[in-house]
């Protein structure tokens, strides 16, 4: 018996020895870099060295933002296309992790924005007069020639609607809001860290016109900010441990405390988050694509059988029978009125439809990109002066909204940028995607700026009173598709249940506002790297 045990022990030891020899004995456990030394021999941020990378920031969501873990999924419809648009056929896509707004941007939050613009760039100053008015929502979107229009006066301004989604905001205005929000969120973070003076807003000498804080000037170490920046505190936060001024200047890269840029979500991100499929799975298999219309009903209690999303039930039925309402909301509702999806995100299946970042095309080109798909990439570069310094916006340039108002392209004090590459037409709209190219004609100088979509052209003039007058395009056109139309996702209070499916997509002019379209914001995120979760 003892000999048998001894033989078994020897055999097991031999097996382990051979296995270790076969793998070389140098296998190491992964899990990420923990203690790092550069090939130069220096450790990160050694105060006796010359290179400082700064402190790593722990990733955490900004207030009101929900972390969405990325993954692969089937984008588009998986049922009959009753509208015969054929613009959302199923396709496999990969999405990186990101943060998404817990709710749509509310009237309260948007009033913060326009009030700040009015405070810093008062309309009484002739050089700023269009900045504030161009950012205001179009309250006339509530007007209907055969309806009462009470909301036109109350919806945006009244405190009773503070936490309702802002509407009447065009895609252009929503994009400007995202840029502004990045500056204000970073500003608040730096104030809490003691880098920016806490009297930034109580001291009347601050925040006047082009002197206001913005991310461009902070990252560029602009001398204009010296009046309210605590340099000693900034150095502590960046982790640069040296008194050598030359080394300090060489390593100065003001990223500490900078909030991840806010932006509109892409179409694929919005759909992925709406489905919440990471909670609808068994191990590594998705079990279903939600929602089926009946699953939007309450299951128990007083909500049993009631729709828990805000949408139009049928012709002339927006809320249900008095005293026994279906969703209970004839128009928009509080952004947290109804339950969230299983990721904790509210309003993805009703209330208001939402702008996304994408330029619309009928076909999503998964052959060209099946990772973080986005149509609308435009590369911009900061303009430099002759002496190499960054050029700031002095004379404000504007885009024209559909109602004739002007919306700023950049605020005074920000760095001026110029477009160096525009990929909106890539593989769908450019010359190479046209029939002419298919017949063998080569691309030449005559095809520069070519657009195969024969859509309407915007034409306008300024009258004697300074008003922008939109002119009608009288030429015959064959399509509404252009580089100025953006994808809208989700259903709204004005829509039938058909549009509640996250796979549905439609488009509208980026310069026009609607009473049924709002928006929410997104941020890039680093994957948490935790690997698999439980079943």
C-alpha positions in Angstrom: 0.0 0.0 0.0 2.8 2.4 1.0 4.7 1.5 -2.3 1.5 2.3 -4.3 1.3 5.7 -2.6 4.9 6.4 -3.2 4.6 5.4 -6.9 1.6 7.7 -7.3 3.4 10.6 -5.7 6.5 10.1 -7.9 4.3 10.0 -11.1 2.5 13.1 -10.1 5.7 15.0 -9.4 7.1 13.9 -12.7 4.0 15.1 -14.6 4.2 18.5 -12.9 8.0 18.7 -13.7 7.5 17.9 -17.3 4.6 20.4 -17.6 6.8 23.1 -16.2 9.6 22.2 -18.5 7.3 22.3 -21.5 6.1 25.8 -20.7 9.6 27.0 -20.0 8.8 27.7 -16.4 8.4 31.5 -17.1 4.7 31.8 -17.4 3.5 34.9 -15.6 0.0 35.9 -14.5 -1.5 38.9 -16.3 -3.8 41.4 -14.9 -2.2 44.7 -16.0 1.0 46.7 -15.2 1.5 47.3 -11.5 5.2 48.2 -10.9 6.7 49.8 -14.0 10.3 50.8 -14.8 11.2 52.4 -18.1 13.8 50.9 -20.4 15.9 54.0 -19.4 15.9 52.7 -15.9 13.8 55.5 -14.5 10.6 54.9 -12.6 7.5 57.1 -13.4 7.5 60.6 -11.8 10.9 60.2 -10.1 11.6 63.7 -8.7 15.3 63.4 -9.7 14.4 62.8 -13.4 13.2 64.9 -16.3 10.0 63.2 -17.4 6.7 63.3 -15.5 3.6 61.6 -16.8 1.2 62.8 -14.0 -1.1 61.0 -11.7 -3.5 58.4 -13.1 -7.1 59.4 -12.4 -9.5 56.8 -11.2 -12.4 56.6 -13.6 -15.7 57.5 -12.2 -18.9 58.7 -13.7 -19.8 62.4 -13.7 -23.1 63.1 -11.9 -26.0 61.9 -14.0 -23.9 59.7 -16.2 -24.3 55.9 -16.4 -21.4 53.5 -17.3 -22.3 51.3 -20.3 -19.9 48.4 -20.8 -19.0 47.8 -24.4 -19.5 44.7 -26.4 -20.7 43.1 -29.6 -24.4 43.0 -30.6 -26.7 42.8 -33.7 -27.6 46.3 -34.7 -30.8 47.0 -36.6 -34.2 45.3 -36.9 -34.8 41.6 -36.4 -38.4 41.7 -37.6 -40.4 42.8 -40.7 -39.7 46.3 -42.1 -43.3 47.4 -42.5 -42.3 50.9 -43.6 -40.1 49.4 -46.3 -37.3 51.9 -45.6 -34.6 49.1 -45.7 -32.3 51.4 -43.7 -31.8 49.2 -40.7 -31.0 45.7 -41.8 -29.3 43.6 -39.1 -25.5 43.9 -38.9 -22.9 42.8 -36.3 -21.2 45.7 -34.5 -18.7 46.2 -31.7 -19.0 49.1 -29.3 -16.4 50.4 -26.8 -17.4 51.2 -23.2 -18.8 54.7 -22.7 -20.9 56.9 -20.3 -24.4 57.9 -21.3 -26.7 60.5 -19.7 -29.1 58.9 -17.2 -31.8 61.1 -18.7 -32.3 63.6 -21.5 -31.0 67.1 -20.9 -33.7 68.9 -19.0 -35.2 72.4 -19.3 -33.3 73.2 -16.0 -30.0 72.2 -17.4 -30.4 74.0 -20.7 -31.5 77.2 -18.9 -28.2 77.0 -17.0 -26.5 77.1 -20.4 -28.3 80.0 -21.9 -28.1 82.0 -18.6 -24.4 81.5 -18.5 -24.1 82.8 -22.1 -26.2 85.8 -21.2 -24.1 86.5 -18.1 -20.7 86.2 -19.9 -21.6 87.5 -23.3 -24.4 90.0 -22.7 -26.7 90.6 -25.7 -26.5 94.3 -25.0 -22.9 94.2 -26.4 -23.2 94.5 -30.2 -20.4 92.0 -30.8 -22.2 89.4 -28.7 -25.9 90.1 -29.6 -26.4 86.8 -31.5 -24.7 84.4 -29.0 -27.5 84.3 -26.5 -30.5 84.5 -28.8 -29.1 81.8 -31.2 -28.8 79.3 -28.3 -32.4 79.7 -27.1 -34.8 76.8 -27.9 -37.4 77.5 -30.6 -40.5 77.7 -28.4 -42.7 78.0 -31.5 -42.3 74.2 -32.1 -45.4 73.8 -29.9 -47.4 75.9 -32.3 -50.1 74.1 -34.2 -52.5 76.0 -36.5 -55.4 73.9 -35.1 -54.4 73.6 -31.5 -54.0 75.8 -28.4 -50.3 76.7 -28.0 -50.0 77.3 -24.2 -46.6 75.6 -24.0 -45.0 78.1 -26.3 -44.9 80.6 -23.3 -44.5 78.3 -20.3 -42.7 75.0 -21.2 -39.1 76.2 -21.2 -39.2 79.0 -18.6 -41.6 77.7 -16.0 -40.2 75.9 -12.9 -43.0 73.4 -13.1 -41.3 72.0 -16.2 -37.7 72.1 -14.9 -37.2 68.4 -15.1 -38.9 67.8 -18.4 -36.8 67.2 -21.4 -35.8 70.3 -23.3 -37.2 70.4 -26.9 -37.0 72.9 -29.7 -33.2 72.5 -29.8 -31.6 71.7 -33.1 -28.7 69.4 -33.6 -26.4 72.4 -34.0 -27.5 73.9 -30.7 -27.2 70.5 -28.9 -23.6 70.1 -30.1 -22.7 73.6 -28.8 -24.2 72.7 -25.5 -22.0 69.6 -25.2 -18.9 71.8 -25.8 -20.0 74.3 -23.2 -20.8 71.5 -20.7 -17.2 70.1 -21.0 -15.8 73.5 -20.0 -18.2 74.0 -17.1 -17.7 70.5 -15.7 -13.9 70.9 -15.9 -14.2 74.3 -14.3 -16.2 72.9 -11.4 -13.8 70.1 -10.8 -10.8 72.5 -10.7 -12.6 74.7 -8.3 -13.2 71.8 -6.0 -9.5 70.8 -6.2 -8.4 74.4 -5.4 -6.8 74.9 -8.7 -9.3 77.6 -9.7 -10.3 80.3 -7.3 -13.6 79.6 -5.5 -14.7 83.2 -6.1 -14.7 82.7 -9.9 -18.4 83.6 -10.0 -18.8 85.8 -6.9 -16.0 88.1 -8.1 -17.6 90.3 -10.7 -14.2 90.9 -12.5 -14.1 87.3 -13.6 -16.0 85.7 -16.5 -16.2 88.7 -18.8 -16.4 87.9 -22.5 -13.3 86.3 -23.9 -11.7 86.2 -20.5 -14.0 83.4 -19.3 -12.5 80.0 -18.5 -12.4 77.4 -21.3 -10.6 74.1 -21.8 -8.5 75.5 -24.7 -6.8 78.1 -22.6 -6.4 75.7 -19.6 -4.6 73.0 -21.7 -2.6 75.7 -23.4 -1.5 77.3 -20.1 -2.8 80.6 -21.3 -1.5 83.6 -19.3 -5.0 85.1 -19.2 -6.0 82.6 -16.5 -3.2 83.6 -14.1 -5.6 85.8 -12.3 -7.7 82.9 -10.9 -5.3 79.8 -11.3 -3.4 78.6 -8.3 -0.1 77.4 -9.9 1.1 75.7 -6.8 -2.0 73.7 -6.4 -2.0 72.8 -10.1 1.5 71.5 -9.8 0.5 69.3 -6.9 -2.4 67.9 -8.8 -0.4 67.1 -11.9 2.2 65.2 -9.9 5.2 67.1 -11.3 7.7 67.0 -8.4 10.5 69.3 -9.5 11.6 72.9 -8.9 13.5 73.0 -12.2 11.7 75.6 -14.3 12.9 74.2 -17.6 11.8 70.7 -16.7 8.5 72.1 -15.4 7.9 73.9 -18.7 8.8 70.8 -20.8 6.3 68.6 -18.9 3.5 71.0 -18.4 0.4 69.3 -19.9 -2.6 70.5 -18.1 -4.8 67.3 -18.1 -5.2 66.8 -14.4 -8.8 67.5 -13.4 -10.0 67.6 -17.0 -13.4 66.0 -17.4 -13.8 63.7 -20.3 -15.3 65.6 -23.2 -19.1 65.6 -23.4 -20.6 64.9 -26.8 -23.8 63.5 -28.5 -23.9 59.7 -28.5 -23.3 57.9 -31.8 -26.2 56.0 -33.3 -24.7 52.6 -32.5 -24.0 53.7 -28.9 -27.5 54.9 -28.4 -29.1 51.7 -29.7 -26.7 49.5 -27.7 -27.5 51.3 -24.5 -31.3 51.3 -25.2 -31.3 47.6 -25.6 -29.3 47.0 -22.4 -28.5 43.6 -23.7 -25.7 42.9 -21.2 -28.5 42.2 -18.8 -30.4 40.1 -21.3 -28.0 37.2 -21.6 -27.1 33.8 -20.3 -23.3 33.5 -20.0 -22.1 34.7 -23.4 -25.4 34.4 -25.3 -27.9 37.2 -25.7 -31.4 35.8 -24.9 -33.6 38.5 -26.7 -33.8 41.9 -28.1 -36.1 44.2 -26.1 -38.6 45.8 -26.0 -41.6 43.9 -27.2 -44.5 46.3 -26.9 -46.4 44.2 -24.3 -43.3 44.0 -22.1 -43.6 47.8 -21.6 -46.6 47.2 -19.4 -46.6 47.1 -15.6 -46.8 43.6 -14.1 -48.3 44.3 -10.7 -49.9 46.8 -8.4 -51.7 49.9 -9.6 -49.5 49.9 -12.7 -50.6 46.4 -13.8 -51.6 46.5 -17.5 -50.5 50.1 -17.9 -47.9 51.2 -20.3 -44.9 52.5 -18.5 -43.5 54.6 -21.4 -44.8 57.8 -22.9 -46.0 57.4 -26.5 -49.1 57.8 -28.6 -51.6 54.9 -28.1 -53.5 55.6 -31.3 -55.3 58.3 -33.2 -56.5 60.9 -30.7 -55.2 58.9 -27.8 -52.1 60.2 -26.1 -52.6 59.3 -22.5 -55.6 57.0 -22.1 -59.0 57.3 -20.6 -59.5 59.9 -17.9 -59.4 58.2 -14.5 -57.8 55.1 -16.1 -54.9 56.4 -18.1 -52.5 54.2 -20.0 -49.2 56.3 -19.7 -50.9 59.4 -18.3 -48.9 61.9 -20.3 -50.5 63.7 -23.2 -47.2 65.4 -24.1 -43.8 65.2 -22.6 -43.3 64.1 -19.0 -40.7 64.3 -16.2 -37.5 62.6 -17.4 -37.8 60.1 -14.5 -41.6 59.6 -14.6 -41.3 56.0 -15.9 -39.0 53.2 -14.9 -35.5 53.0 -16.4 -34.2 50.2 -18.5 -32.0 47.5 -16.8 -28.9 49.7 -17.1 -30.5 52.5 -15.1 -31.1 54.7 -18.1 -34.4 56.5 -18.3 -36.5 57.5 -21.3 -35.0 55.3 -24.0 -38.4 54.1 -25.3 -40.6 57.2 -25.2 -41.1 60.7 -24.0 -38.9 62.4 -26.7 -36.9 61.1 -29.6 -33.2 62.0 -29.5 -30.5 63.5 -31.7 -27.4 61.4 -32.3 -24.1 62.5 -33.6 -24.3 60.6 -37.0 -24.9 62.0 -40.4 -27.7 60.0 -42.0 -27.2 57.6 -44.8 -29.7 54.8 -45.8 -27.0 52.1 -45.4 -24.7 51.6 -42.5 -21.4 50.4 -44.1 -20.3 47.6 -41.7 -17.8 46.4 -44.4 -15.9 49.6 -44.0 -16.2 49.7 -40.2 -17.8 47.3 -37.7 -16.1 48.9 -34.6 -17.5 52.1 -33.1 -19.3 52.9 -36.3 -19.8 56.6 -36.9 -20.5 58.7 -40.0 -19.6 62.3 -39.6 -15.9 62.4 -38.8 -14.5 65.9 -39.4 -10.9 66.6 -38.4 -10.2 70.1 -37.2 -6.8 71.7 -36.4 -6.1 74.7 -34.2 -5.0 77.7 -36.2 -1.7 79.3 -35.3 -0.5 82.9 -35.5 2.7 83.8 -37.4 4.6 83.7 -34.1 3.5 80.1 -33.4 0.9 81.0 -30.7 -2.6 79.7 -30.9 -5.1 82.0 -32.6 -8.2 82.8 -30.6 -11.7 83.5 -31.8 -12.1 87.3 -32.1 -14.8 87.8 -34.6 -17.5 85.2 -33.9 -18.6 83.1 -36.9 -22.1 81.6 -37.1 -24.2 78.8 -38.6 -27.7 79.7 -39.7 -30.7 77.9 -38.1 -33.8 77.0 -40.1 -35.8 79.8 -38.4 -33.2 82.4 -39.6 -31.4 82.8 -36.2 -27.6 82.5 -36.0 -25.9 80.0 -33.7 -22.2 80.6 -32.9 -19.5 78.2 -34.2 -17.0 79.2 -31.5 -17.1 81.5 -28.5 -14.7 84.4 -28.0 -11.6 83.3 -26.2 -11.7 79.7 -27.6 -9.0 78.6 -30.0 -9.9 79.1 -33.7 -10.0 75.8 -35.7 -10.1 75.0 -39.4 -11.3 71.8 -41.1 -8.5 69.8 -42.6 -10.6 66.6 -43.4 -14.3 66.0 -43.9 -15.4 62.3 -44.2 -19.1 62.7 -44.1 -19.4 61.5 -47.7 -16.9 58.6 -47.4 -18.1 55.6 -49.5 -21.6 57.0 -49.6 -21.9 60.4 -51.3 -18.4 61.1 -52.6 -17.4 60.6 -56.3 -16.0 57.1 -55.7 -19.4 55.9 -54.6 -21.3 57.3 -57.6 -22.4 55.6 -60.8 -20.0 57.8 -62.8 -17.0 56.2 -61.0 -18.5 52.8 -61.6 -18.4 53.4 -65.3 -14.6 53.8 -65.2 -14.3 57.6 -64.9 -11.3 58.6 -62.8 -11.5 61.2 -60.0 -10.0 64.5 -61.1 -10.1 68.2 -60.2 -13.6 68.6 -61.6 -15.0 66.1 -59.0 -13.7 68.0 -55.9 -16.6 68.7 -53.6 -18.8 66.3 -55.6 -21.9 65.1 -53.8 -24.1 62.4 -55.4 -27.1 63.3 -53.3 -29.1 66.0 -55.1 -30.6 67.6 -52.0 -31.9 71.1 -51.5 -29.4 73.9 -51.0 -29.6 76.5 -48.2 -29.8 80.0 -49.5 -30.4 83.2 -47.4 -29.7 86.9 -47.3 -29.6 89.6 -44.6 -32.1 92.4 -44.9 -31.7 96.0 -44.0 -32.8 95.3 -40.4 -30.1 92.7 -40.0 -32.5 89.8 -40.2 -31.5 86.5 -41.9 -34.1 85.7 -44.6 -34.2 82.1 -45.8 -34.8 81.8 -49.5 -36.6 78.8 -51.2 -34.6 76.5 -53.3 -36.6 76.5 -56.6 -34.5 73.8 -58.3 -36.0 70.3 -58.7 -34.4 67.9 -56.1 -34.5 64.2 -55.9 -33.7 63.5 -52.2 -33.7 65.0 -48.8 -30.4 63.2 -47.8 -27.5 65.5 -47.4 -24.5 66.1 -45.1 -26.8 68.4 -43.0 -29.3 65.7 -41.9 -28.7 63.7 -38.7 -29.9 60.4 -37.3 -32.8 60.5 -34.7 -33.4 57.5 -32.5 -36.2 56.4 -30.3 -39.9 57.1 -30.0 -41.6 60.1 -28.5 -44.9 61.3 -27.0 -46.1 62.1 -30.6 -45.2 58.6 -32.0 -46.9 55.3 -32.3 -45.4 52.2 -30.7 -43.6 51.3 -34.0 -40.9 54.0 -33.3 -40.2 52.7 -29.8 -38.0 49.9 -31.2 -34.3 51.0 -30.7 -33.5 49.6 -34.1 -35.7 52.2 -35.9 -33.9 55.2 -37.4 -35.0 58.4 -39.2 -33.4 61.7 -40.0 -34.0 65.4 -39.8 -32.3 68.7 -40.7 -29.5 69.5 -38.2 -30.5 73.2 -38.3 -34.2 72.6 -37.4 -35.8 72.1 -34.1 -38.8 70.0 -33.2 -41.3 69.7 -30.3 -40.8 65.9 -30.1 -37.0 65.7 -30.2 -34.5 66.2 -27.3 -31.0 65.0 -26.7 -28.7 63.4 -24.1 -25.0 63.5 -23.7 -22.3 60.8 -23.8 -18.6 60.5 -22.8 -15.8 58.1 -23.7 -14.9 55.6 -21.1 -12.0 53.2 -20.4 -13.1 49.6 -20.1 -13.2 48.5 -16.5 -11.1 45.4 -17.3 -12.9 43.2 -14.9 -13.5 40.5 -17.4 -16.4 38.2 -17.0 -19.3 38.8 -14.7 -21.7 36.3 -13.2 -24.3 34.6 -15.3 
